[in-house]
Amino acid sequence: MDQIRSIIIGVVGLAVAVVAVLVFATVGVAMIGLAFTLAGVGLVVARLRNRSAMRENRRGDDPHIWNDGRGTIIDM
């Protein structure tokens, strides 16, 4: 009887360990997917923000030159 109880406890412990590994693996994969998704969204937002800034600052090909009293500033 003790031997059967030991086998059952061992099988139940192994099953709990397998379930824990599966849960942790699933959560890990979900976190990696979330990190990649957030990184991709960040890159897309940065590109869109950069394009809109470039569109707003477009003045033509000639540089903007002015003197602020401390020296000449040339904005390419």
C-alpha positions as a printed NumPy array, in Angstrom:
array([[  0.   ,   0.   ,   0.   ],
       [  2.853,   2.394,   0.805],
       [  4.415,   1.649,  -2.539],
       [  1.225,   2.507,  -4.44 ],
       [  0.853,   5.741,  -2.438],
       [  4.461,   6.688,  -3.258],
       [  3.901,   6.039,  -6.96 ],
       [  0.704,   8.116,  -6.974],
       [  2.389,  10.988,  -5.111],
       [  5.306,  10.83 ,  -7.535],
       [  3.035,  10.892, -10.584],
       [  0.991,  13.772,  -9.151],
       [  4.191,  15.704,  -8.345],
       [  5.517,  15.106, -11.847],
       [  2.207,  16.259, -13.347],
       [  2.283,  19.447, -11.249],
       [  5.874,  20.096, -12.369],
       [  4.949,  19.584, -16.044],
       [  1.954,  21.917, -15.732],
       [  4.148,  24.552, -14.035],
       [  6.75 ,  24.319, -16.817],
       [  4.039,  24.666, -19.468],
       [  2.507,  27.692, -17.729],
       [  5.879,  29.398, -17.316],
       [  6.822,  28.647, -20.923],
       [  3.519,  30.04 , -22.181],
       [  3.873,  33.191, -20.107],
       [  7.47 ,  33.581, -21.295],
       [  6.504,  33.275, -24.953],
       [  3.65 ,  35.743, -24.421],
       [  6.026,  38.255, -22.816],
       [  8.522,  37.885, -25.665],
       [  5.706,  38.41 , -28.185],
       [  4.526,  41.483, -26.318],
       [  8.063,  42.884, -26.224],
       [  8.488,  42.361, -29.984],
       [  5.089,  43.927, -30.652],
       [  5.878,  46.986, -28.535],
       [  9.282,  47.333, -30.197],
       [  7.689,  47.153, -33.645],
       [  5.053,  49.722, -32.737],
       [  7.763,  51.974, -31.327],
       [  9.748,  51.751, -34.551],
       [  6.694,  52.534, -36.665],
       [  5.773,  55.504, -34.46 ],
       [  9.351,  56.799, -34.595],
       [  9.359,  56.564, -38.387],
       [  6.021,  58.325, -38.695],
       [  7.099,  61.032, -36.257],
       [ 10.344,  61.506, -38.201],
       [  8.48 ,  61.794, -41.519],
       [  6.063,  64.388, -40.177],
       [  8.948,  66.386, -38.687],
       [ 10.811,  66.247, -41.998],
       [  7.691,  67.35 , -43.848],
       [  7.187,  70.338, -41.51 ],
       [ 10.835,  71.465, -41.64 ],
       [ 11.192,  71.287, -45.405],
       [ 12.266,  74.756, -46.602],
       [ 13.857,  73.982, -49.926],
       [ 17.469,  73.406, -50.804],
       [ 18.977,  76.699, -49.613],
       [ 20.181,  76.878, -45.979],
       [ 18.669,  79.255, -43.448],
       [ 21.309,  81.714, -42.193],
       [ 20.899,  84.227, -39.368],
       [ 22.97 ,  86.047, -36.8  ],
       [ 21.843,  85.871, -33.18 ],
       [ 24.359,  88.414, -31.878],
       [ 26.851,  85.812, -30.704],
       [ 27.696,  84.384, -34.107],
       [ 26.318,  83.347, -37.429],
       [ 24.086,  80.288, -37.468],
       [ 23.696,  78.236, -40.627],
       [ 20.849,  75.755, -40.507],
       [ 21.265,  73.154, -43.216]])
